Amino acid sequence: MINYPLNKLLFFDIETVGIAANYSELQQQNPDLAYLFEVYYDWFKKRFNEDSHLSIEDMFYQKSALVTEFSKIVCASFSFIDHENKKRKQSFSSKDEKELLLGVQSLLNRVEPLGFVLCGHNIKNFDIPVVSKRMVINGLLPPKILPSYDTKPWDIKALDTKDIWQFGQFGSIGSLELMCLSLGVPSSKTSEVTGNKVHKAYWEEDQLEAITKYCEQDVDVLIDVVTKLKELK
């Protein structure tokens, strides 16, 4: 079902937060970006239709982390399985996004010539474009392993577990938590800090260490899921 060798998959996950603690702070720190958030407020209401009732302040607080231009990466965790079948892990977490991204850039530049393929859940639609865009925004050149605008779909070096689980069914439910539950794999979503709490944990509770732990747990879960799929007979 999965043709890639396990020891050639680079499992990864990122955690993002809004680029400011709240909309009022964004107005003070970057009034031009705050103005554009106001311009795109209707887009946010359509994109997140279930939360269209939210005020602009609440919309920023709850959804800015999901839109690259209004967010920043606070953690990126990577792992691979070596030839001795041991997990090797490395995480980059920092309040300085550029410092974090420099570490990610260096790692990805090292693994690209070794024939690694990126692996994660919904990475084609979220993690990969977010990492690439945030690098460009921070004045960094995205590594070659990340797809560009002219990369052909069949040349993208990524294995997306969401694609695997959807089996080509457009619009089907494809969350990692549901996939784990269906496969009998323990989920990371039971920890104290989960995806929808990361913004608060970062800006209000200074829990970068807990966010990093949660991100690493997501990567461990990815390895368990892919390993289980590889063992199918």
The 8 nearest C-alpha neighbors of each residue, nearest first, counted from 0:
[[1, 2, 229, 228, 231, 163, 230, 232],
 [2, 0, 3, 229, 228, 225, 4, 158],
 [1, 3, 0, 4, 229, 5, 158, 228],
 [2, 4, 1, 5, 7, 8, 116, 6],
 [5, 3, 7, 6, 2, 8, 1, 229],
 [6, 4, 7, 8, 3, 80, 226, 79],
 [5, 7, 80, 4, 8, 81, 79, 82],
 [8, 6, 115, 5, 4, 116, 9, 114],
 [7, 9, 116, 5, 115, 6, 117, 10],
 [10, 8, 117, 79, 118, 116, 78, 115],
 [11, 9, 118, 78, 77, 119, 8, 117],
 [10, 12, 77, 76, 119, 218, 118, 9],
 [11, 13, 76, 75, 218, 214, 119, 217],
 [12, 14, 75, 74, 126, 76, 214, 15],
 [15, 13, 74, 72, 73, 75, 214, 16],
 [14, 16, 72, 64, 71, 73, 70, 13],
 [17, 15, 64, 198, 70, 71, 18, 197],
 [16, 18, 70, 64, 63, 19, 69, 71],
 [17, 19, 70, 71, 69, 16, 20, 64],
 [20, 18, 17, 21, 25, 24, 22, 70],
 [19, 21, 202, 24, 17, 18, 22, 60],
 [22, 20, 19, 24, 23, 60, 25, 59],
 [21, 23, 25, 56, 24, 59, 26, 60],
 [24, 22, 26, 25, 21, 27, 56, 20],
 [25, 23, 27, 26, 22, 21, 28, 19],
 [24, 26, 22, 28, 27, 23, 29, 19],
 [27, 25, 30, 23, 33, 24, 29, 28],
 [26, 28, 24, 25, 29, 30, 23, 33],
 [29, 27, 25, 26, 24, 30, 19, 33],
 [28, 30, 25, 32, 31, 26, 27, 33],
 [31, 29, 26, 33, 32, 27, 34, 28],
 [32, 30, 34, 33, 29, 35, 26, 36],
 [31, 33, 35, 34, 30, 29, 36, 25],
 [34, 32, 30, 36, 26, 31, 35, 25],
 [33, 35, 37, 31, 32, 36, 30, 38],
 [36, 34, 38, 32, 37, 33, 39, 31],
 [35, 37, 33, 39, 38, 34, 40, 32],
 [36, 38, 40, 34, 35, 39, 33, 55],
 [39, 37, 35, 36, 40, 34, 41, 42],
 [40, 38, 42, 36, 37, 41, 35, 43],
 [39, 41, 37, 43, 42, 38, 36, 44],
 [42, 40, 44, 43, 39, 45, 38, 37],
 [43, 41, 39, 45, 40, 44, 46, 38],
 [44, 42, 46, 40, 41, 45, 47, 39],
 [43, 45, 51, 41, 47, 42, 48, 46],
 [46, 44, 48, 42, 43, 47, 41, 51],
 [45, 47, 43, 44, 48, 42, 41, 51],
 [48, 46, 44, 45, 50, 49, 43, 51],
 [47, 49, 45, 51, 50, 44, 46, 43],
 [48, 50, 47, 51, 52, 44, 45, 46],
 [51, 49, 48, 52, 47, 53, 44, 58],
 [52, 50, 44, 48, 53, 49, 47, 45],
 [51, 53, 50, 54, 44, 49, 48, 58],
 [54, 52, 51, 58, 57, 50, 55, 56],
 [55, 53, 57, 56, 58, 52, 51, 59],
 [54, 56, 58, 57, 59, 53, 40, 37],
 [57, 55, 59, 22, 54, 58, 60, 21],
 [58, 56, 60, 54, 59, 55, 53, 61],
 [57, 59, 55, 61, 60, 56, 53, 62],
 [58, 60, 63, 56, 57, 62, 61, 22],
 [61, 59, 57, 58, 21, 62, 56, 63],
 [60, 62, 58, 59, 57, 63, 64, 195],
 [61, 63, 64, 59, 65, 58, 60, 66],
 [62, 64, 17, 59, 65, 69, 66, 70],
 [63, 65, 16, 17, 70, 15, 62, 66],
 [66, 64, 63, 62, 67, 70, 15, 16],
 [67, 65, 63, 64, 69, 68, 70, 62],
 [66, 68, 70, 69, 129, 65, 71, 64],
 [67, 69, 70, 66, 133, 71, 132, 18],
 [70, 68, 63, 67, 18, 66, 17, 64],
 [71, 69, 17, 18, 64, 67, 16, 68],
 [70, 72, 18, 15, 16, 17, 73, 96],
 [71, 73, 15, 74, 14, 96, 16, 13],
 [72, 74, 92, 15, 93, 14, 94, 71],
 [75, 73, 92, 14, 91, 13, 72, 211],
 [74, 76, 13, 91, 90, 12, 92, 14],
 [77, 75, 90, 11, 12, 215, 89, 214],
 [78, 76, 11, 89, 10, 88, 90, 9],
 [77, 79, 88, 10, 87, 9, 89, 11],
 [78, 80, 9, 87, 86, 10, 8, 81],
 [79, 81, 86, 6, 85, 84, 87, 5],
 [80, 82, 84, 83, 85, 6, 79, 86],
 [81, 83, 84, 6, 80, 85, 5, 86],
 [82, 84, 81, 85, 80, 86, 6, 87],
 [85, 83, 81, 82, 80, 86, 6, 5],
 [86, 84, 80, 81, 83, 87, 82, 79],
 [85, 87, 80, 79, 88, 81, 78, 84],
 [88, 86, 78, 79, 80, 85, 81, 89],
 [87, 89, 78, 77, 86, 79, 90, 76],
 [90, 88, 77, 76, 78, 91, 87, 75],
 [91, 89, 76, 75, 77, 92, 88, 74],
 [90, 92, 75, 99, 74, 76, 102, 93],
 [93, 91, 74, 73, 99, 90, 75, 211],
 [92, 94, 95, 73, 99, 96, 91, 74],
 [93, 95, 96, 73, 92, 99, 207, 98],
 [96, 94, 93, 98, 97, 99, 73, 92],
 [95, 97, 99, 98, 94, 100, 72, 93],
 [98, 96, 100, 99, 95, 137, 101, 134],
 [97, 99, 101, 96, 95, 100, 102, 93],
 [100, 98, 96, 97, 102, 101, 91, 93],
 [99, 101, 103, 97, 102, 98, 104, 96],
 [102, 100, 104, 98, 103, 99, 97, 105],
 [101, 103, 105, 100, 99, 104, 106, 91],
 [104, 102, 100, 106, 101, 105, 107, 99],
 [103, 105, 101, 107, 102, 106, 100, 108],
 [104, 106, 102, 108, 103, 107, 101, 109],
 [107, 105, 103, 109, 108, 104, 102, 110],
 [108, 106, 110, 104, 109, 105, 111, 103],
 [107, 109, 105, 106, 111, 142, 110, 104],
 [110, 108, 106, 107, 111, 105, 112, 113],
 [109, 111, 113, 107, 108, 112, 115, 106],
 [110, 112, 113, 144, 108, 114, 109, 115],
 [113, 111, 114, 110, 109, 108, 115, 144],
 [114, 112, 110, 111, 115, 109, 7, 116],
 [115, 113, 112, 111, 116, 7, 110, 8],
 [116, 114, 7, 8, 113, 111, 110, 9],
 [115, 117, 156, 8, 157, 9, 7, 118],
 [118, 116, 157, 9, 8, 10, 156, 158],
 [117, 119, 10, 158, 157, 9, 159, 8],
 [120, 118, 159, 122, 11, 10, 160, 121],
 [119, 121, 160, 161, 122, 159, 175, 118],
 [122, 120, 161, 123, 124, 159, 125, 119],
 [121, 123, 126, 125, 120, 127, 119, 124],
 [124, 122, 121, 127, 125, 126, 159, 128],
 [125, 123, 122, 121, 128, 126, 127, 129],
 [124, 126, 122, 128, 127, 123, 129, 121],
 [127, 125, 122, 129, 128, 130, 13, 123],
 [126, 128, 130, 122, 129, 123, 125, 131],
 [129, 127, 131, 130, 125, 126, 132, 124],
 [130, 128, 126, 132, 127, 131, 67, 125],
 [129, 131, 127, 133, 128, 132, 126, 134],
 [132, 130, 128, 134, 129, 141, 133, 127],
 [133, 131, 135, 129, 134, 130, 128, 136],
 [132, 134, 136, 130, 135, 131, 129, 137],
 [135, 133, 139, 137, 131, 132, 136, 130],
 [134, 136, 138, 132, 139, 137, 133, 140],
 [137, 135, 133, 134, 138, 132, 139, 68],
 [138, 136, 134, 135, 139, 97, 133, 96],
 [139, 137, 135, 136, 134, 140, 97, 133],
 [138, 140, 134, 135, 137, 141, 136, 101],
 [139, 141, 135, 142, 134, 138, 104, 131],
 [140, 142, 131, 134, 139, 143, 145, 104],
 [143, 141, 144, 108, 145, 107, 104, 140],
 [142, 144, 145, 141, 111, 146, 108, 107],
 [143, 145, 142, 111, 146, 156, 107, 108],
 [144, 146, 143, 142, 147, 141, 127, 131],
 [147, 145, 150, 155, 144, 148, 143, 156],
 [146, 148, 150, 149, 145, 143, 131, 141],
 [147, 149, 150, 146, 151, 145, 152, 128],
 [148, 150, 147, 151, 146, 152, 154, 155],
 [151, 149, 147, 146, 148, 154, 152, 155],
 [150, 152, 154, 153, 149, 155, 146, 148],
 [153, 151, 154, 155, 150, 146, 149, 156],
 [152, 154, 151, 155, 150, 156, 157, 146],
 [155, 153, 151, 152, 156, 150, 146, 157],
 [156, 154, 152, 157, 153, 146, 150, 151],
 [157, 155, 116, 117, 154, 144, 158, 145],
 [156, 158, 117, 116, 155, 118, 159, 123],
 [157, 159, 118, 117, 160, 119, 116, 156],
 [158, 160, 161, 162, 119, 120, 118, 121],
 [161, 159, 163, 120, 162, 119, 164, 158],
 [160, 162, 164, 120, 163, 121, 159, 173],
 [163, 161, 165, 160, 159, 164, 166, 167],
 [162, 164, 160, 161, 166, 165, 159, 167],
 [163, 165, 161, 166, 162, 160, 173, 178],
 [164, 166, 168, 162, 167, 163, 161, 173],
 [167, 165, 164, 168, 163, 162, 169, 161],
 [166, 168, 165, 169, 162, 163, 164, 171],
 [169, 167, 165, 166, 171, 170, 162, 164],
 [168, 170, 171, 167, 165, 166, 172, 162],
 [171, 169, 168, 172, 165, 173, 167, 166],
 [170, 172, 169, 168, 173, 165, 167, 164],
 [173, 171, 174, 170, 165, 177, 164, 169],
 [172, 174, 161, 171, 165, 175, 164, 178],
 [175, 173, 177, 176, 172, 178, 161, 120],
 [174, 176, 178, 177, 179, 173, 120, 161],
 [175, 177, 179, 174, 178, 186, 180, 188],
 [178, 176, 180, 174, 179, 175, 181, 173],
 [177, 179, 175, 181, 176, 180, 182, 174],
 [180, 178, 184, 176, 182, 177, 181, 186],
 [179, 181, 183, 177, 182, 178, 184, 176],
 [182, 180, 178, 179, 183, 177, 184, 176],
 [183, 181, 179, 180, 184, 178, 224, 227],
 [184, 182, 180, 181, 179, 185, 178, 186],
 [183, 185, 179, 182, 180, 186, 224, 223],
 [186, 184, 179, 183, 187, 180, 220, 223],
 [185, 187, 188, 179, 176, 184, 220, 189],
 [186, 188, 189, 216, 217, 190, 220, 185],
 [189, 187, 186, 190, 193, 176, 194, 192],
 [188, 190, 187, 191, 186, 193, 192, 185],
 [191, 189, 192, 188, 187, 193, 213, 216],
 [190, 192, 193, 189, 209, 188, 213, 196],
 [193, 191, 190, 196, 210, 197, 213, 209],
 [194, 192, 196, 195, 188, 197, 190, 191],
 [195, 193, 196, 197, 192, 14, 188, 198],
 [194, 196, 193, 197, 198, 61, 192, 199],
 [197, 195, 193, 194, 199, 198, 192, 200],
 [196, 198, 200, 199, 194, 195, 201, 193],
 [199, 197, 16, 201, 200, 196, 202, 17],
 [198, 200, 203, 202, 201, 197, 196, 204],
 [201, 199, 204, 197, 206, 198, 203, 202],
 [202, 200, 205, 198, 199, 206, 204, 207],
 [201, 203, 199, 20, 200, 204, 205, 198],
 [202, 204, 199, 200, 201, 205, 20, 198],
 [203, 205, 200, 206, 201, 202, 199, 207],
 [206, 204, 201, 207, 203, 202, 200, 208],
 [207, 205, 209, 200, 208, 201, 204, 210],
 [206, 208, 210, 209, 205, 201, 211, 92],
 [207, 209, 211, 206, 210, 212, 92, 205],
 [210, 208, 212, 206, 211, 207, 213, 192],
 [211, 209, 207, 213, 208, 212, 214, 206],
 [210, 212, 214, 208, 209, 213, 74, 207],
 [213, 211, 209, 215, 210, 214, 216, 208],
 [212, 214, 216, 210, 211, 215, 209, 217],
 [215, 213, 211, 217, 216, 212, 210, 76],
 [216, 214, 218, 212, 217, 213, 76, 211],
 [215, 217, 219, 213, 218, 214, 187, 212],
 [218, 216, 220, 214, 215, 219, 187, 221],
 [217, 219, 221, 215, 220, 216, 11, 12],
 [220, 218, 216, 222, 221, 217, 215, 223],
 [221, 219, 223, 217, 218, 222, 224, 216],
 [222, 220, 218, 224, 219, 223, 225, 217],
 [221, 223, 219, 225, 220, 224, 226, 218],
 [224, 222, 220, 226, 221, 225, 227, 219],
 [225, 223, 221, 227, 226, 222, 220, 228],
 [224, 226, 228, 222, 227, 223, 229, 221],
 [225, 227, 229, 223, 228, 224, 222, 230],
 [226, 228, 230, 224, 225, 229, 223, 231],
 [229, 227, 225, 230, 226, 231, 224, 0],
 [228, 230, 226, 227, 231, 1, 225, 0],
 [229, 231, 227, 228, 226, 232, 225, 0],
 [232, 230, 228, 229, 227, 0, 226, 1],
 [231, 230, 229, 0, 228, 227, 1, 226]]
